Amino acid sequence: MAQFELLNSISSIVVKNPKFAIRNPKSALLIILLVSLALSHCGLSGINSWDSQVRGSDQMPDSIRHLVQKLATKSKKVGNNTGLAITYPYDGAVFPPEIAAPVIVWEDANAASNHWLIVVEFSSQRSPIYAISDEQGWAPDQSIWEAIKANSVRAPAKITVYGFDLQHSGNIIAKNSIRISTSKDRVDASIFYRQVQLPFKVGKKNFKKIKWRLGDISSYEKPPVVMENLPVCASCHLFSKDGSLISMEMNYKDDSGAHFITPVRENIALSAEDFISWNDFPKPELLPKTRGLFAKISPSGKYMVSTVHEISYAALTNNFAFCQLFFPTYGVLAWYSVDNREFHLLAGADDYDFVQTDPSWSWDEKYIVFARSTTKNEYHEDITNIRTHIEDADIHELNEKFPIQFDLYRIPFNQGKGGTPEPLKGASHNSMSNYFPRFSPDGKWIVFTRSRTGIMLQPDSELFIIPAAGGEARRMRCNRELFNSWHSFSPNGKWMLFSSKANTPFTEIFLTHIDANGVDSTPVCLSLFSDDSYAANVPEFANLESGAIRKISISAHH
């Protein structure tokens, strides 16, 4: 009877832990039989967890309790970092209170380690949580994770992983620990983002592979796809502050300057009435058609601001992770009135001796911060024939060949009248390229991206924060080892999204907490927002409930 219960226990473990489950049913049965024979002396399951505070049917079996006590005694003789590293979560990570459970992952270089004990301890008198795994990873179930979060708000929880050899009296081989915390501040917003296959390629068949998802961090399922199979390119997008409007660059009817602005609803069927075109803004005949580059809707949804009259350098590289180099070499800013459907140059950001691009609104719409550089039209072989280059070179070689550095400037919007641009202290004239500014919702801070050169997709890009009026720049704690950019504040200003390639060439989305003093936390990775062979990019917070948008499509009668 005991053996039958053990088989049931192990089989339920395989089913309940799909992250580590064996995909072949015959293999699973064989493993169940082998494990039951090997571990019957202690009742140890392949992957399982116990909350030692729980009493009743879910409490830890006595055999497991004895094993844990034995391992705990032996672990005192083993120091940290003995070939075992917990790779996720990051030490010091701060989680939102509503987020779904992560997978705790470690790497154990010791061949003798064949099982791992995970112990979660709390600073209060609350009893620990235990788990045992025969894989180098553990996914807490929802009830366990809720207990961890609830007891790591006032003080961090300590997670220790012990590698041990079950076949030799449970000798401890290695151990390591991290600490994680849970914030009392909720995110209370959805995340809208794009997934692109790498390496990026242009063309209709490649555009159709792009997916758009609207994600909820509390869900244990992958975010649903709300837009796909588009025959045209679509890219930068933004929501109004209240979440009632969505805007997006989309090459509707092959118009590179097309941009839609439409009310948010469950099923969005786009038609001509939803689109404006930045190509309706008059231009000199010599200049190419505009893209409405880096266009941004204002927080109220009354205005848009964009680069116009732009000329851009674009190249596809031979580098998988950093497969393109792109930046404008010429351009000015223009704004658009949604109510009046009129375009105007923005005075103070209309100097044709410079390239002015990448604008961002303050949340009260009093200021616009933008990136400015001297023009670089000499990078083009023929100014009348602008094309995308195919380069047999990597991103580093192209950066050396085509350097460009941007400074951030601030200008009053002044209901469209503009004003005098002023360099933003801490983000200008620092022998670096400064770009992609975003205001915090309370108006106190600007977070921007900085790299040695360029304006997007740079390996050395990092996030910095300054006071909104300018000041000393502080490198943010959330930065990962490779490529940090495209950030977005939650509507309540407590959290910030950003993208990074620290773990994989396929860009992932990260989340960091920001306090009232602008101090950010060690981030968490939104792993459920990732897909094999797809980069998750251009993430934006949306002041929406999950399911607010279920489908975006182009009307069949367009």
N, C-alpha and C positions, 0 to 999 in steps of 0.2 A: 504493500500500500504506500509506504514511504517513497519507494522508487517511482511509483506511478505519479505521486504528487510532485516529485522532483522533475520528472519529464514534463508534466504540465507547466510547472513553474518556468523551466528553461524555454519551452516552446512559446509561452506567452511573452517572455522577454524578447525573443527574436521578432515576434509580431509587433510588439509595442515600441520597438526601437528601430524604425526603418532606416535611420541614418547609418546604422551598422549592421543591418540585417543581411543574411545570406540570400541572394536572389534565386538560387536553384533549390527548389523544395527537397530534392533527394539529398543534396549536400547538407541542407539544414537538418534533415532527419539524422543523417550520419553524425553530424556534429553533436546533436542532442544526445545520441547514444554514447558517443565517446566522452562527452563532458560528464554525463551522468555516472559513467564508470570511474572516471578519473577523480571526480569531486565528491563522490557519495560519502566519503569519510567526514566531510564537513558541511555538506548541504549547500556548497557555494555555487551560485548561478553564474552564467556567462556575463550578463550585464544586469545589474539590479541596484536598487537604492532603498534606503531605509531612513526614516525620520525617527531618531531615538526618543523624541518627545511624544510620539504617537503611541497610544496604547490600544490593544485589541488585535484584530486580525492582521493589521498592517505593520505590527511592531517587528523589530529585528529578531530573527530566529536565534535561539541560544547558541547554535553552532557558529553562526556568523559573529555573534557578540564575542565569543571566546577567541575567534580568529582576529577580530579587530583589536581586542585587548592585547593579544600576543604581538601583533604588528606594531601597536603603539609603543609597547615596551622596547622592542628592537629598534624602532625608528629613532630613539633618543641617541643612539650611537652613530647615526648617519647624518652628515651635514648636507645642506642644500647644494644645488648645482653639481651633483655627482652624475653628470651625464644626462640629466632630465631637465627639460625646459618646458614650461607652460607657454604655449605660443598664442593662445587666446582663451579667455579675455586678456587684455593687457593689464599689467599690474597698475592699480590705481584707477581703473576705469569706473566711470559713473554712468549708471543706467537710468533711463526714465522709468517712472513707476508703472506705466502701462505696457512696457515692451515685452514681447514674447521671449521665451527662454533661448539663450544662445547654446551652441555646442561648445563645451569646454574641451580644448584640444591641447595635447602635449606631444613632445618628441622625446623618446627615451633611447639613448644611444647604447644602452647596455643590453647585450644579447641575452643575458641571463634573466632579464625581466620578462615575465610572461603573463602577469596579471598586475592590476593597479587598483589601489585603494584610494578613493577620493573622500576627504573629510572636509566638511564645511563647518567652521566654528564661528561663534558670535561673541561679542564683548559682553553681552548681558548674560544672565543666568540660563538663557535658553539652551537646551540640549543640542548637540551637534547633529548634522545630517551626514549619512555615510552612503557611499556607492562603491561597488566593485565592478570592474570592467576587464574584459580580455581583449579590448581594443584600446588604441591610444586616443580615446575620446569618450565623452559622456554627455548625453543630452538629458538634462533634468526634465522630468515630466512637469506638467503645468502646476500641480499642487505643490510639488517640491520647490519649484522656482518662485511661486508666490510666497512661500514661507521664507525663502532666502531674501527676496526683495523687502518683505515686511520687516525683517530683522537686520537690515543693513542700511537703514536710513540715518539713525543717530550715530552710528559708528560702522566702519567697514566690516565686512565678513571676510574671514580668512579661508582661502581654499588651498588645501595641501594635497598633492598627488604623490603617492608612494608606489614605486615600482618594486615588486617582490617576485620571488621564485616559489611558486606553489609546490613544485615537486621536491623542494629541499627545505621542508619544515617552515616554509613561509619566510625565508630570509629576506630582509629589506635590502634592496640593491641601490636604490636612489630615491631622492625626494626633492620636491621644490614647492614653493608657496607663492601665492599672489593675494592681493586684497582688492575687493571690489566694493562699491557703494551704490546705493540707490538714492536718487534725488527725490525730494518731495514735490518738485516742479514737473507737471505733466507737459507733454508735447502738444496735445490737443490739436493736431492738424494732420492732414494727409500729405503724401509725397508723390509728386508727379515727375516721371523721369523717362528717359529714352534708352533703348538698348540697341547697340550697333554692333554688327559683326566686324571682327578684325581679320586682316588689315582693311581699313576703310577704303572703299572704292566708289566712284561715281557711276551713274547709269541707272536706268529704270529698274532692271532686275535686282540691283542691289538696294535701291530705295524700298522695294517691296518687302525686303527682309527686316527692315527696321520695325521695332515694336515700341509701343508706349504703354506704360503701366501707371496705375494709381494705387499706391500702397498705404497700408495701415500697419504701423509698427507693432500693434497688439495682436495681429493675426499670426496663427501658426501655419498659414498657407502662403504660397507665393502670391504676390500682388497680381490681380487680374489684368490681362491685356485689354486696353480700352481703344487702341487704334493700331492698325497694322495693314499690310498689303497696299500701301499708298504708292501710286505710280510716280509721285513727285517727291522732291526733297523737302523735309520739314525739320526745323531745328529749334532755335531759341524760343522760349515760351515764358509766360509770366501770368500771374493772377492778380486781380485787384485785391486791395487790402482785406475787403470783406468776403472775398471768395465768390462774388457774384458774376465776375467776368473772367474769361480766359482769352489770352492773346497768343498768337504763334506765327512765326515766320513759316510760310508754306508756298511753294512755287505753283500756285493755282493758275491753271491755263498757261503753264510755261512762263509765267511772269516771275522773274527772279526777285522782284520787289514786292510781291504780294504778301499780305499779312492779314490774318483774320482776327477780329474782335467780336466775341459773341457771348451771350449769357450762358452761364453754367446750367446744364440740365442733364438728366440721365442719358438721353439719346440725342446727341448733337449731329444733325445732318447739315453739313456746311453747304451754303449756296452763295451766289455772287454777292448778295446783300451783306454777307458777313465779312467781306474782304475790302481792304484798301490797298493801294499800290503806291509805294514810295517812288515809283517811276512816273507818277503824276506830278511830282515836283519838277519844275523846269530845270534843264541841265544844258551846259554847252555841248554842241554837237560832237566835239572831239572825245568826250568822256564816254566810257561804257555805261550800260544800264546799271542801275543801282540794285543792291540786295536789301536795302534797309538794314544795314549791318548793325548787329547788337541792339536792335530796337527794344525799347522798354515802355510798357504801359505804366502810367502813373498810379500811385496807390488808390486814388479816388476813381480811376478809370476814365477821367475826363480828357487826358492828354496822352500822347506818345512822343518819345524823342528817339532819334536814330541818326546814324551816320548816313550822309548822302554825298553824291558826287565823288564817291570813293573809287579808288583804284587799289587793288589788292594783289599781293604776291602769294601764290599758292603752289605748293609742290607736294607730290606724293613721294615718300622716302622708301628706302629698302629696309627700314626698321619696323619690326612687327608691333612693338608696344607704342612707339612714337612714329606713326605712319604718315604724318603730314606736318608741313610747316605752313602756317598761314598768318598773315598780318596785313593790315591796310597800309599803303604807302602814301595815301593822299585822301583827303576827305574833310568835310565840315559837318556840323550838327544842325539838324532841322527838327522842328516840333510840329505836331499835328493836333488839331482840335477835334475831338470825337463828335462833339455837338454840332460844330459848324462845318465839319469835313473840309478844313482848310489847312494847308501847309505853309510854314514860315521858317526862314533861317533863324537860328538862335544867336542873337548879337553877342559877341564876345567869344563865341566858339565857331566863328565863321571866317577865320584868317587862313587864306589859301597858301600861306607860307609854311603852314603846319598841317599835320594830320591830326584831326580831333575825332575821337571815337570812344566806344565802350562807355556810354553814359549811364548814370545811376541816379535815381530820385531819392531825395530825403523824404521821409514818410509824411511830412507836412507839406511837401511839394514846394518849399521855399528855395531849395538849392538843387543843383545838379552837379555831380562830380564826374569828371571824364578823364580819359587818358589822352595825353598830347605828346607828339614827337615832331621833329623836323621831317619834312617830306623825304621819301626815299624812292622817287620815281626812276632814279638811275639804275635800280635793280631790274628794270624791265628792258628787254631787248628791243621791243617795239611798243611804244605807248599806245599805238592805235590797234594793236592786236594782243590783248591781254588773254592769257591762257593758263591752264594748270600744267605745271611742269612735271615730268616723270624723271626723278633723279635717282641715279645709282649711287646714293650716298645716304649716310644715316643722319639723324637729327643734329648730332654734334658737329659734323662736318658742314652742314647747311647753316647752322648758327654762326659758325666762324666766317662763312662766305657772305651771309646776309644778316649782319647784326643790326638790331634796332632796339632802342631803349625808350620807354614811355615814362612820363611824369604825370602825376595826378594833379588836376586843377579843379578848383571849385568856383562856380558861377551862380549868381542869383537867377532864379527863373523869372521872377517878377511878372507873373501872368503872361509870359512869353516875350517880354521886352528885353530880357537878358541883362547883361552888365559886364563888369570888368573881371576877367578870369584871374584868379590868384593861385599860385602854386601851394599845394597842400603840404605843410611842414611834416616831415617824417615819411612822406611818400613821393618825394620829388628831388631831383638833382642830387642823387645819392649814388651815382655810377651803377645803378641797377635799373631794371625795367619794372615799372609799377603799374598795375592794371587791375581790372575787374573789381572796382570798389562796390561795397554794399553797406548801406546804413543799417544800424540796429533800429528796431521799431520805436524805442524810446528816444531816438535822436542823439544819443550820447556817443556812439562809436561808429567807426568805419573799419570794416575788415577788407583787406585787399590782398592781391597775390603779387609776389615779388620773385623775380628770377634774373639771371644775368642778362638775358636778352629775350625778345619775343613778346607775345601777348596771349598765347594759348598753347596748351599741350607741351609744356617744357619740363624735362626731367627734374631740374633743380628747383622748380616752383615751390614756394612756401607761403603760408598764410601769416600775415601780420595785422596787428590792431593798433589804431591810433584814436585819439579823441576826434569827434566829428569836425571840429574846427582846425584840426591839425595839432601835431605834438610829437613827442617821442614815440617811435614805432617799437612795438614789443612783439617778438616772435612768439607765436602761439604754441601752447603745450601740445595741442592736438595733432600737430604736423607729424606725418609718418615719413619713412625713409625716402620715398620716391614719389614725386608729382603730387602736389596738393593744390587744389583749385576748385573753381565753380561752387561757391558757397552760397547758402541761403538761410536767412533767419526765420525761425518759427514766428507766427503772428504774435505770440506773447513775449517774444524776445528772449526766452530762456534757453533755447537750443539753436544750434546751427548745423546744417548739413554741409558736407564737402565731399569731393571726389579724390581718390588716391589710387595709385598703382603699386602700393607698398608690398602687397601680397601676391599679385598676379598682373600680367600685362592687361588682363581684362578688368578695366576700371571698376572699383567698388565704391559704394556709398558709405560714409561714416557720419557719426553723430556725436557732437560734443556739447556739454552744458556750459553756459556762460553766465556768471553771476553779475551782480549790480556793479561791481568794480571792473568788469570786462575781463575777468580771469576765467580762462577756459579749462576744461577738464581733459584728462586722458580719454580718448574717444572709444566708442563702441562701433563695431562693423555690422551693417545691416545685411547679413549674409543671405537671408531669404530673398533679398532684392536682386541677387545675382543669378546669372545663368551661364552654363558652360558655353564657351565660344562667343559670348556677347559681353561688350563693355557697357556698364551702366553709367550713363553720363547725363549732363545738364539737369541735375536734380533740383527741384523747386518745391518749397513748402506751399501748400494750398489750404486756405482756411475753410476746409470742407470736411464733412463726415465721409467715412468710407462708403463707397457705393454711390456717391453723389453724381459721378460720371460713370456710365457703364459702356458707352460706345461713342466714338467720334468717327464720322465718315464723311465723304464728299457726296453730296446729293447726286443721284443718277441723272438728274436733269440739269447738271451744271453746264 
